[in-house]
């Protein structure tokens, strides 16, 4: 049957499609709800990504409830192991971005200068913002959607497809034009592969959420680069030294740099190798 399998259950591809439609509705509802709130109530401690993350969490719980599965089945078992994987992911994401910045700096592409406008509270606010981004995007791309596609079409086809969707979801970001779009699409696809592989390695969303958080927070709130084209005032700020944006990423951030391609591809190769063994 087209809609159901031999056991009479809705096929995983249809489940994934319905989840995408539900996510679009939830995102629109979250935006509408947030817009209706007084500005002072959501300007700092309730930023937009948290509304989307909450809506996607409810959506995921609904789909799992239909299947009579708990939230833990999608990789949200909040125990000590989950916490350790989350912290390991943060360190890995921070380390990867730090390595990229170091490589670009050693290549003469930039230097870092202290940003006096950024203080401790801004760093904490950045962590809170990027945690909401990480939670929402991982629920959407590495949660129910990826896991049902993996069941339906296999690990690697699902990994590539969802990583491409992850990259395409950033096409509306500032600066996504010309050569920057090409480099950024490639690198964000590789980042999506890395996040997906970290889920496959652990079968938990802890590692990808932590990796996503560490990557974005270090890139934006700490080092002051753009994050997927979105400006972010950091503890430091990059001073570009005249090299082409394909090398240092320019205003878009390190995700538009060839250095990101090298680092992310290597990290994917390492994790993929661990998956095979």
Secondary structure, 3 states (H helix, E strand, C coil): CCCECCCCCECHHHHHHHHHHHHHHHHHHHHHHHHHCCHHHHCCCCCHHHHHHHHHHHHHHHHHHHCCCCHHHHCCCCCHHHHHHHHHHHHHHHHHHHHHHHHHHHCCCEEEEECCCCCHHHHHHHHHHHHHHHHHHHHHHCCHHHHHHHHHHCHHHHHHHHHHHHHHCCCCCCCCCHHHHHHHHHHHHHHHHHHHHHHHHHCCHHHHHHHHHHHHHHHHHHCCCCECCECCCCCEEEEECCCCHHHHCHHHCHHHCHHHHHHHHHHHHHHHHHHHC
